């Protein structure tokens, strides 16, 4: 498995948009695959935020994750977020999500980001708790109950 920047695999953007629409399109007003694909254009970066990393096995994209700004409008003071973590169903349970999260943390650290946040529907923290993220609070955001978590990357 390799972890690359979506900017280096632009041909995979339609599949990322499809995955995101199928996973989260029901909580976004006027969502469409075309809208998701258009929004992904701003993530085609390697050395600045926002950006997306993709996990690939051979020529198959098997997962994706984002490093982004201010994912939740109710927390304007929380600037840097891990988001959009998605693994193709037949690749789940094979440490793809962990590899994606590790890569986003590495990239964030290289940018000098001291702390990351995320929101997850796994209210117990799931994978994130197992890899060192801390639960901050549960909230309802966009009609969905989520656990907000953080991880300190730099002292």
C-alpha positions in Angstrom: 0.0 0.0 0.0 1.2 3.5 -0.9 -0.1 6.8 0.5 0.1 9.6 -2.1 -1.4 13.1 -2.5 -4.6 13.3 -4.5 -2.7 16.1 -6.3 -0.5 13.4 -7.8 -3.5 11.1 -8.7 -6.0 13.6 -10.0 -7.6 10.9 -12.1 -8.9 9.5 -8.8 -10.9 12.6 -7.9 -14.2 11.3 -9.4 -14.1 8.2 -7.2 -13.3 10.3 -4.1 -16.3 12.5 -4.9 -18.5 9.4 -5.3 -17.4 8.0 -2.0 -17.9 11.3 -0.2 -21.4 11.7 -1.7 -22.4 8.2 -0.8 -21.1 8.5 2.7 -22.1 12.1 3.7 -24.2 13.5 0.9 -27.4 13.1 2.9 -26.3 15.6 5.5 -25.2 18.3 3.0 -27.8 20.6 1.5 -28.1 20.3 -2.3 -25.3 17.7 -2.4 -24.3 16.0 -5.6 -21.3 14.0 -6.9 -20.5 17.0 -9.2 -20.6 19.4 -6.2 -18.2 17.1 -4.2 -15.9 16.8 -7.2 -15.8 20.6 -7.7 -15.0 21.1 -4.0 -12.1 18.7 -4.2 -10.3 21.0 -6.5 -9.2 23.2 -3.6 -7.6 20.0 -2.0 -5.2 19.4 -4.9 -2.1 20.5 -2.8 1.0 18.8 -1.6 2.8 21.5 0.5 -0.1 23.5 1.9 -3.6 23.0 3.3 -6.2 21.9 2.5 -5.0 18.6 1.0 -6.0 15.0 0.5 -4.0 11.8 0.8 -5.1 8.6 -0.9 -4.1 5.0 -0.2 -3.5 3.0 -3.3 -2.8 -0.7 -3.8 -1.4 -1.1 -7.3 -3.7 1.1 -9.4 -6.7 0.7 -7.1 -7.5 3.6 -4.7 -8.5 2.0 -1.4 -8.9 5.0 1.0 -8.7 8.7 1.5 -8.3 11.3 4.2 -8.1 15.1 4.4 -6.0 17.7 6.3 -8.3 20.8 6.3 -9.2 24.0 8.1 -12.1 24.5 10.5 -14.3 21.5 9.7 -16.9 22.4 12.3 -18.3 26.0 12.3 -19.2 25.7 16.0 -15.4 25.6 16.8 -13.9 28.6 15.0 -10.9 28.5 17.4 -10.0 24.9 16.3 -8.2 25.5 13.1 -6.7 22.2 11.9 -8.7 19.1 11.3 -8.4 15.5 10.1 -11.5 14.8 8.1 -13.0 12.8 5.3 -11.5 9.5 6.3 -13.0 6.8 4.1 -11.9 3.3 3.3 -13.4 1.2 0.5 -15.6 -1.4 2.1 -13.6 -4.5 1.0 -10.4 -2.9 2.5 -11.8 -2.2 5.9 -10.1 -3.9 8.8 -6.8 -4.0 7.0 -5.1 -1.0 8.7 -5.8 1.3 5.7 -7.4 4.0 7.9 -4.6 3.9 10.4 -2.1 4.4 7.6 -4.1 7.4 6.3 -4.4 8.9 9.7 -0.6 8.4 10.3 0.2 10.1 7.0 -2.1 13.1 7.8 -0.5 13.4 11.2 3.0 13.4 9.6 2.1 16.0 7.0 0.5 18.2 9.7 3.6 17.9 11.9 5.8 18.9 8.9 3.7 22.0 8.5 4.3 22.9 12.2 0.7 22.1 13.3 0.7 21.4 17.0 -2.8 20.0 17.4 -5.4 18.3 15.2 -9.1 17.8 15.7 -11.6 15.5 14.2 -15.3 14.5 14.4 -16.4 10.9 14.2 -19.7 9.1 14.4 -17.9 6.4 16.4 -19.0 7.9 19.7 -16.5 5.8 21.7 -13.7 7.1 19.6 -13.1 3.8 17.6 -9.8 3.7 15.7 -8.9 7.2 16.7 -8.9 6.5 20.4 -6.7 3.4 19.8 -4.1 5.5 18.1 -3.8 8.3 20.7 -6.7 10.7 20.0 -8.5 12.1 23.0 -12.3 12.5 23.3 -13.3 16.1 24.0 -17.1 16.1 23.8 -20.1 14.7 22.0 -22.3 17.1 20.0 -25.0 17.1 17.4 -23.7 18.7 14.3 -25.6 18.9 11.0 -28.2 16.6 12.6 -25.6 13.9 13.4 -24.3 12.9 16.8 -20.5 13.0 16.8 -17.6 12.6 19.1 -15.1 15.5 18.8 -11.5 14.5 19.4 -8.1 16.0 19.5 -4.5 14.9 19.2 -1.4 16.9 20.3 1.3 16.5 17.6 4.0 18.9 18.9 5.0 19.8 22.4 
